[in-house]
Amino acid sequence: MLVRDTKLDRSVEVRDKLCLKRPCYWPRLDPGRFVQSIGYRGGGKCWLCGTREIHGCPASSHQPLS
């Protein structure tokens, strides 16, 4: 889902609205698709949570914030 990050003034692709308050939240530009021997291609068009993209959401992010 896309959520507006007011610090970046951009929309970021995250799991849910509470992701912006979680310690695992890491906004970054989409690097694109990785092609072996070439590198990343076609990225930089949207923002996403880097932690979610690289490692998946941590188990703690599935629990409600207290």
VENCOR-V842383 format. One line per field, one symbol per residue. ss: DSSP state (~ for helix, > for strand, _ for the rest). phi: phi as a letter, one per 30 degrees, with the letter a starting at -180 (. if undefined). psi: psi as a letter, one per 30 degrees, with the letter a starting at -180 (. if undefined). A space follows every 50 residues. Layout:
BEGIN
ss = ???
phi = ???
psi = ???
END
This chain:
BEGIN
ss = _>>>>____>>>>___~~~~~_____>>>__>>>>___>>>>____>>>~ ~~~~~___~~~~____
phi = .cbdcdddibdbdbdaddedcddddbdadddjcdceicjdbicicbcbdd ddddciddedddcddc
psi = kkkkjfefhlkkjlelffeffkffkjklkkfakkkkfeakkgagflklje eeeeflklefffkkk.
END
